[in-house]
Each structure stands twice: as structure tokens, then as C-alpha cells.
Amino acid sequence: MAFGAPLPARIPPPPAASNVRMEVTVIIGDSEPIEGALRRFKKEVTKSGHLFELRRRRYFETNTERRIRKAAAAKRKAKLSRNTYFPQRNKK
């Protein structure tokens, strides 16, 4: 082994989610204006979750922060589902 070469044990394994591909494809028609294609592209990017992932991964998130974020999301989801099934009545 050459001097300065990384040892095999020190090479980190690839992340498990690296094989997940998030592709967005927009097919543009011959007479379609570019503004319409851009609007459709933005909508597809938003639906695919690219922007959400980009914003979420902008800074490193520790395990504690991840646990807190997931607990808050679960609390929001539970609150939303409670309000969906039992809508509030108008009080007089």
C-alpha cells in the first residue's frame, strides 16, 4: 500500500439512501411556451420533495434534533387528523 493511501477500514460505507433516485421529467411540446414548461417543472419539483430535502439537509441534523423534529411532525399530524374527523361546531 502506498504512503498516504486510505486504509480499507477507514473508508466509510456509502449511505443507504444513495441508491434512491428522485428524478423530475418534463416533456416540452413543440409549440409550448417556455413559461408553461417552467411552471410545470416547478410543480413537479415541489411534488417530488426535492426542495424539502434540500432545505432539510442544508445543515447537519443531530440524532436529538431529528427525534425532536419527528415528534413535532407526529404531533402536528395527530392534531390535523383529530380536526379532520371531528370538525369544531360554532359556539353560540
Secondary structure, DSSP 8 states (H G I E B T S, - for coil): --TT---GGGS----GGGG----------TT--HHHHHHHHHHHHHHHTHHHHHHHTSS---HHHHHHHHHHHHHHHHHHHHHHHS------
